[in-house]
Amino acid sequence: MSADPQPLIATRKPFLIEALPPGEYRWCACGRSQSQPFCDGSHSGTGIEPMPFTVKRNTGTLWLCGCKHTRHPPHCDGAHNRLPPVSQP
Protein backbone atom coordinates (compact mmCIF):
# COMPACT_ATOMS: atom_id res chain seq x y z
CA MET A 1 0.00 0.00 0.00
CA SER A 2 1.60 3.31 -1.07
CA ALA A 3 1.09 6.55 0.79
CA ASP A 4 -0.17 9.65 -0.96
CA PRO A 5 2.69 11.78 -2.28
CA GLN A 6 3.62 14.58 0.10
CA PRO A 7 4.50 18.10 -1.02
CA LEU A 8 7.75 19.83 -0.15
CA ILE A 9 7.43 22.86 2.09
CA ALA A 10 8.43 25.76 -0.16
CA THR A 11 8.36 28.20 2.77
CA ARG A 12 6.85 28.31 6.24
CA LYS A 13 4.95 31.51 5.52
CA PRO A 14 2.37 32.62 2.95
CA PHE A 15 3.18 34.41 -0.27
CA LEU A 16 1.83 37.97 -0.28
CA ILE A 17 0.49 38.73 -3.76
CA GLU A 18 -0.61 42.29 -4.51
CA ALA A 19 -3.11 43.17 -7.24
CA LEU A 20 -3.17 39.93 -9.23
CA PRO A 21 -4.81 40.80 -12.56
CA PRO A 22 -7.78 38.79 -13.88
CA GLY A 23 -6.77 35.55 -15.53
CA GLU A 24 -6.10 31.84 -15.15
CA TYR A 25 -3.35 30.73 -12.76
CA ARG A 26 -1.90 27.45 -11.46
CA TRP A 27 -0.86 27.33 -7.81
CA CYS A 28 2.09 25.04 -7.10
CA ALA A 29 0.86 22.25 -4.83
CA CYS A 30 4.05 20.16 -4.87
CA GLY A 31 6.45 22.77 -3.45
CA ARG A 32 9.08 22.21 -6.16
CA SER A 33 8.39 25.17 -8.47
CA GLN A 34 11.11 27.78 -8.86
CA SER A 35 8.30 30.28 -9.59
CA GLN A 36 6.53 30.03 -6.21
CA PRO A 37 3.68 30.24 -5.52
CA PHE A 38 2.87 29.50 -9.15
CA CYS A 39 3.50 26.25 -11.04
CA ASP A 40 6.45 25.96 -13.42
CA GLY A 41 5.96 22.27 -14.30
CA SER A 42 8.39 20.92 -11.67
CA HIS A 43 5.67 18.58 -10.35
CA SER A 44 6.17 16.20 -13.27
CA GLY A 45 6.46 12.66 -11.93
CA THR A 46 5.56 13.56 -8.33
CA GLY A 47 1.92 12.48 -8.41
CA ILE A 48 0.95 15.97 -7.23
CA GLU A 49 -0.83 18.27 -9.66
CA PRO A 50 -1.02 22.07 -9.53
CA MET A 51 -4.31 23.69 -8.59
CA PRO A 52 -5.84 25.87 -11.28
CA PHE A 53 -7.64 28.98 -10.04
CA THR A 54 -9.27 31.92 -11.72
CA VAL A 55 -9.11 35.58 -10.78
CA LYS A 56 -12.26 37.24 -12.16
CA ARG A 57 -11.54 40.82 -11.13
CA ASN A 58 -8.58 42.82 -9.88
CA THR A 59 -7.69 41.62 -6.42
CA GLY A 60 -6.39 43.39 -3.42
CA THR A 61 -3.95 41.42 -1.35
CA LEU A 62 -3.93 37.63 -1.65
CA TRP A 63 -2.15 35.34 0.77
CA LEU A 64 -1.28 32.16 -1.12
CA CYS A 65 -0.08 29.12 0.81
CA GLY A 66 3.67 28.51 0.85
CA CYS A 67 3.81 25.42 3.07
CA LYS A 68 1.48 23.43 0.77
CA HIS A 69 -0.53 22.05 3.71
CA THR A 70 -3.50 24.46 3.65
CA ARG A 71 -7.00 23.02 3.82
CA HIS A 72 -8.20 25.82 1.50
CA PRO A 73 -5.82 25.85 -1.47
CA PRO A 74 -4.50 28.03 -2.90
CA HIS A 75 -5.18 30.35 0.05
CA CYS A 76 -3.21 30.31 3.30
CA ASP A 77 -5.19 29.10 6.31
CA GLY A 78 -2.35 29.25 8.83
CA ALA A 79 -1.38 25.58 8.42
CA HIS A 80 2.29 26.64 8.53
CA ASN A 81 1.76 27.42 12.22
CA ARG A 82 0.76 23.79 12.86
CA LEU A 83 3.72 22.15 11.10
CA PRO A 84 6.24 20.33 13.28
CA PRO A 85 9.40 22.32 13.98
CA VAL A 86 12.36 21.89 11.69
CA SER A 87 14.89 19.57 13.29
CA GLN A 88 18.40 20.96 13.52
CA PRO A 89 21.37 18.71 12.67
N, C-alpha and C positions, 0 to 999 in steps of 0.2 A: 504494500500500500504506500503510494507516494504522497508526500505532503504538498499542499499548495505552494507554489513558488512565492518567496518572500521578497519584497522590494528592498533595495538599499536605502538607507537614510541619507538623502542628499544634503540636508541641513536640519538642525534641531530648532528651527524657527520658521515662520511663514515667509513667503515672498510677498513683499509689498509691491503691488502693481498699480500705478496711477494712470487713470484715463485710458483704459484699453478701448480702442475703437471698435465699432461693430464689425463682426466677422465670425469666422469659424476658427476654432483653436483646438489643439490637442494637448492636454495636460499630461506630463510625464508621470506615470504611475509606478514605474520600475526603479526610479532613482538614479539611472545611469546616464541620462541625457547631459550633454555638455552645454545645453541651452536651457537650463532650468529656469522656470518651472515648466517649460514647454518641451514637447517631444522632438527629438532629432533623429529617431529611428534606432537608437541604441538598445532598445528592448528586444530586438530580433533574437530569437532563440531562447528567451527567458521564460516564456509562457505567461508573461504579463503584458497586457495591451494598454496603450494610452487611452485616456478618457476624452472623447470629443465633447466640446461644449461650445455654445453659441452665445455671443454677446449681441443683443438686439438693439441696444442704444448705448450712447457714450456712458461709460461708467465713471463713478468716482473712484474711490480707493477699493481695491480688491486685495484680500489676503488669501493667497493660494498656498496650499499645504506644501511644505518642504520635507517633512519627515515621511510622507507617503503612508501614514497610518490613520488618516482622518476617516471618520465615519460618514462624512459629507463631501466627497470629492467633487470638484477640485478644491473646495474651500477649506480653510483651516478651521478646525474645531477645538484646538488646544491639545490634540493627542500627543504632541511633542512633550508636553508637561507630564505625561503618564508613562513615557518610555523609561526603561531601566537605565540607570546611569552608565556612562561609558567606563569600562574597566581600564585602568592604567597599567601598563606593563611594569 
